Amino acid sequence: MSEKIEVGSILTGKVTGIQAYGAFVALDEKNQGLVHISEITHGFVKDIHDHLKVGDEVTVKVLSVDEEAGKIGLSIRATEQAPAQETEAKAKKPRKRQAAAPITTETEQGFNTLKDKLQEWIEQSKAENLINK
């Protein structure tokens, strides 16, 4: 494997093959890497063929280099700026509310070991899971 290919490098390559899990990109005559489907673009990718075709020239960032296995992990997404709406949507996404834990009328004073409280916590957890379903 060529020594010039280092993690973090931005390179240009040509798509040589497409599989359901990613696209193979030739970086030079000797080196080829894989762009996993999750690294094609920002957002969800159902079918890589909607974004790439064999022969496309792409800009990639080197994510990993495994010289022993001869594998290079690449990302097209890392070379693109994230869409503003995606960043805003994550910031505005409402959090799911959880039901409050049931209040018990029994209160025990003093020190309780974890072993003593474990069964009570398990029962409370089961009750919360039933409420949240």
N, C-alpha and C positions, 0 to 999 in steps of 0.2 A: 504494500500500500504506500502511496506517495506520502512523503513527509510534509509536503506543502499544505495538505488538507488538515486543518486544525479546527477544533471546536470553537464556534463563534464566528467563523469565516462566512462571508457572504459571497456566493459564487453563482455563476450562470451555468445552466445545464440544459439538456434536451431530454424530454420525456421519451423513454424507450419502451415502456410497457405499463399497462394498467391492470390491476387486480382489484377485487372487491375491497381489500384491506388497505390499498395504497397504490402509489405510482412510483415506478422506478425511473431514476433520472441519471443519465450519463454525465459525469462531471468533466471527464477527459477520456482519452483512449483507454486508460487502464482502470479507472475508478467509476463505480456506480453506487448510488445510494437509494434509500427508500424514503419517500414522503408518506408517512402514515395518513390514513383518511382524516384523522383528527387534526392534522397539520396542513391540510389543503388550503383552508380559508377560515375566516372568523365565522362562527355560526355552525349550524348543523349541515353535514354533507350526507345526503342519502345515496347519491350515485356520483362517483368521481367523474364519470363521462360527461356530467353536466358542467364540469369546471375545466377539465383537461382532455387533450387527445394526444395520441402518439405523434411525436414530431414537434410538439409545442416547445418553445424555448422559455424557460422559467428561471426566476431568481430565487435562490434557496439559501437558508442559513444552516450551517452544520451544527446539529444538536449533539451528536455523539459519534465517536470513532472507536470501533472495536477492531483493532488490528489483528488479533488472534483469529477472530471469526471472519474477518474481512468484510465487516458491515459498517455502513455509514448511515446514521439517522439524519434526515433532513426535514426542514420546515419551509413551506412557502408562506404560511400564515405569519411567521415571525418576521418576515420582511415587509409586511403590510401594516399600516396603521389601523387599529381597531375602529370600527364605525362608532361615531359619537352616540347614536341611539342605543347601541348595545350597552355601552358604559352607563348611560343614563338610566336605562331600564333596570339594570342590576341595582343601582343606587335607590331607585324608587320602589322596588319590589317589596310588597308588604310581607311582613313576617307572619307565619301561621301562629295563631294564638292557641295556647294550651289551657285546658281546664285546670282550675286551681285544685290542689290536693285536698281531699276531704279533711275537714277539721274533726279531730277526735275529742270527745268530751273528757276522756280519761287523761290526766296529766300525772306523770310520775316525777317525783322530786329526786334529786341526787344523781349519783353516777351510775350509768348503765354501760355495760360492755357492748362491743359490736355484736358479739354472739347473742346477747340478750335481745338486741334490737333487730337482728337480721330477719327473723320471721315476720315481724311487723312491717318492715320495709318491703319485703316480698309481697305481702298482701296488699299494701298500699299501691305498689307498682301494678299489680294485676288489676286493681280497681281503677286506676288511672287509665290503663290500656283499654278497658271496657268502655270507659266514658269517652275516650278520644276516637273510638271507631264509629 
